[in-house]
Amino acid sequence: MKQFSKGFFFGTLTTLGAIASGMLAFHKAVVKPIEETEEKFDTNRRAAVRKGRSAHQF
């Protein structure tokens, strides 16, 4: 019974580690580039609005 408990605990710990590393890899490979692209788009949009407003001042 002691061997089973150790194996079960180790297997559970390993599975949780694999899930955590998979989530981290997914975040770095998929989510982060999307967020960076959106941030760049927002920055460019704000600059364009600023330029547009300053061009039409009298």
C-alpha positions in Angstrom: 0.0 0.0 0.0 2.9 2.4 0.7 4.3 1.9 -2.8 0.9 2.7 -4.3 0.6 5.9 -2.3 4.0 7.0 -3.4 3.3 6.2 -7.0 -0.1 7.9 -6.9 1.4 11.0 -5.3 4.2 11.2 -7.8 1.9 10.6 -10.7 -0.4 13.3 -9.6 2.4 15.7 -9.0 3.9 15.0 -12.5 0.5 15.4 -14.1 -0.1 18.8 -12.5 3.4 19.9 -13.5 2.7 18.8 -17.1 -0.6 20.7 -17.2 1.1 23.9 -15.7 3.9 23.8 -18.2 1.5 23.3 -21.1 -0.6 26.3 -20.0 2.5 28.4 -19.7 3.7 27.3 -23.2 0.3 28.1 -24.6 0.2 31.5 -23.0 3.7 32.4 -24.4 3.1 31.0 -27.9 -0.5 32.1 -28.5 -1.9 34.6 -26.0 1.1 36.9 -25.6 1.6 37.6 -29.3 -2.1 38.4 -29.7 -1.9 40.8 -26.7 1.2 42.5 -28.1 -0.5 42.9 -31.5 -3.6 44.4 -29.9 -1.4 46.8 -27.8 0.5 47.9 -30.9 -2.8 48.5 -32.8 -4.2 50.6 -29.9 -1.0 52.6 -29.8 -1.1 53.3 -33.5 -4.8 54.2 -33.3 -4.2 56.7 -30.5 -1.4 58.3 -32.5 -3.5 58.5 -35.6 -6.4 60.2 -33.7 -3.9 62.6 -32.1 -2.5 63.5 -35.6 -5.9 63.9 -37.1 -7.1 66.3 -34.4 -4.0 68.4 -34.6 -4.2 68.7 -38.4 -7.6 70.3 -38.2 -7.0 72.9 -35.6 -7.3 76.6 -36.6 
